[in-house]
Amino acid sequence: MAKEEDLIDEAIEDAIEEAEESTASSDLAAELTAKTDQNLRLQAEIQNLRSRQARELADTRQYASIELMRDILPAVDNIDRAIEAAGDAPEVASLLEGFKLVRQQLVTALAQHGCKEIPAQGEVFNPDLHQAILQQPSVDVPAGVVMMVTQSGYQLHDRVVRASQVIVSAGPAGAGGPTDTMNA
């Protein structure tokens, strides 16, 4: 009988060891699955980080010169004012021609780097591109349309470097134009 009890005890111990190994095996499989999932998530996060950094680097390169453009534009404005002040006086014709050439060179250099003038004259007022400094009644110009540009605006690629300062038509006197869309 002692042998039978020993055999039963051995069988029970073997069954317990097999059960423990099976439990350990399933625990290891679960842990492996969790680690594999964590690894995939980390790889996806690294790829997203690389993509975001590449986009940010491209944006930085594309718009790196925006501050330079902002510094140069007042010089273009002053040249425009000098040309306007000279008018058609014959005694300054050659000087005026020189100023026009310098202005054209500056505008061409800006355009070569993606900085272009924002069209405003006769356009519908757009608060993203235009800054209304005044609203005037006008019989000739429909309400909400730019009547006059007081300072040209510029865009670098798709970003506004400086908004155009404009005078917007309020329509005929007493008609009450679309003042709610403008931030004067």
Residue, then its C-alpha position, 0 to 999 in steps of 0.5 A: m500500500a505504501k507503494e500505491e500511496d507513493l505512486i498516487d503522491e507522485a502522480i499528484e505532484d506531477a499533475i501539480e508541476e504540469a499545471e504550474e508549468s502550464t500556468a507559467s507558460s500562459d503567463l509567459a505568452a500573455e507577457l510576450t503579447a503585452k511586450t509585443d504590443q508595447n513594442l509596436r506602439l513605441q515604434a508607431e510613436i517614433q514614426n509619428l515623432r519623425s514625421r512631425q519633426a520633418r514637417e516642422l523642419a520643412d515649415t521652419r525652412q519655408y518660413a525662415s525668411i519671414e522676419l527678414m521680409r518684415d524688415i525689408l518691407p518698410a524700405v519698399d514702402n519708403i521708396d513708394r512714398a518717395i516715388e509718389a512724392a516726386g510726381d512728374a517733376p522734370e527736374v527729378a526724372s532721372l532720380l525718380e527712374g532710379f528709385k523705380l528701378v531699385r523698387q522693382q529690384l527689391v520686389t523681384a528679390l522678394a518674389q524670388h523668395g516666395c514673398k508676393e504682394i496681396p491684391a487688395q484694390g477692388e477685392v472683397f474685404n477679407p479680414d485674413l488678408h486686409q486690415a480695414i483702417l477706414q470705412q467710407p460711403s461710396v456710390d461707385v464702389p459696392a459695400g464691403v469692397v476695398m476702395m483704396v490701399t493705403q499700405s500694400g500687404y505681402q504673403l510669404h507662400d501662404r502666410v501673411v507677412r503683413a496685411s494690406q491696410v485698406i479703406v473699405s466701401a460702406g456702400p451708398a451713404g445711409a445704406g449701412g454696409p457690412t460693418d460686422t465683418m470688419n475689424a477697423 
